Amino acid sequence: DTEVTQTPKHLVMGMTNKKSLKCEQHMGHRAMYWYKQKAKKPPELMFVYSYEKLSINESVPSRFSPECPNSSLLNLHLHALQPEDSALYLCASSQDPRSDLVNEQFFGPGTRLTVL
Amino acid sequence: AQKITQTQPGMFVQEKEAVTLDCTYDTSDQSYGLFWYKQPSSGEMIFLIYQGSYDEQNATEGRYSLNFQKARKSANLVISASQLGDSAMYFCAMREGGTSGSRLTFGEGTQLTVNP
């Protein structure tokens, strides 16, 4: 299994809703990432988990809350979002953050989020 | 200062011809990695090719090759025999640091259109 899956594919939510994005990989990768991508722009890194521990938080507002329950799963909990948070949210994983391998990041198909 | 520069917002190529997408980078690290990703309109980021800073040979993967000129700090992607399915956004990215180092810095991207 060489893919990263993300659910849901599309999500529409109001500013008072609480929702979660889910990401899963079964490649044995030990680093997992959340990115936010606006249209026609490059992905912006939000969070990195390395060996299930949060290693990078790019000063993301607290209305985004990541969680890594185990080495295969990564969640992004959303609460009280703003319309400007509407974007494509991409999850990625890479092999071993402690080694000197190529460690290319494998991306999921993304969740298109619309905040009304 | 921008670390990855892609100077071509849009490129057009005829089917079956070759095309070069430009990428220059800026880093003071001796050890770094350069990546190219393809993003079709569906949204998924697809890893294409990797070049390590110590690799003496230019990387090749099928129809993709990377023209790595270290002294000029450039890592251009060459796509040979373009196909209609190559139409997509292409991102150049850099990972700095000796070991893994999880953070990728992306360029602004080049939108490639392959004409029949």
Interface residues (C-beta under 8 A of the other chain):
Chain A: A31 Y33 K40 K41 P42 P43 L45 V48 S50 S55 I56 L88 L90 A92 S94 D96 P97 R98 S99 D100 L101 V102 N103 E104 Q105 F106 F107 G108 P109 G110 R112
Chain B: G33 F35 Y37 S42 G43 E44 M45 I46 F47 Y50 G52 M89 F91 R95 G98 T99 S100 S102 R103 L104 F106 G107 E108 G109
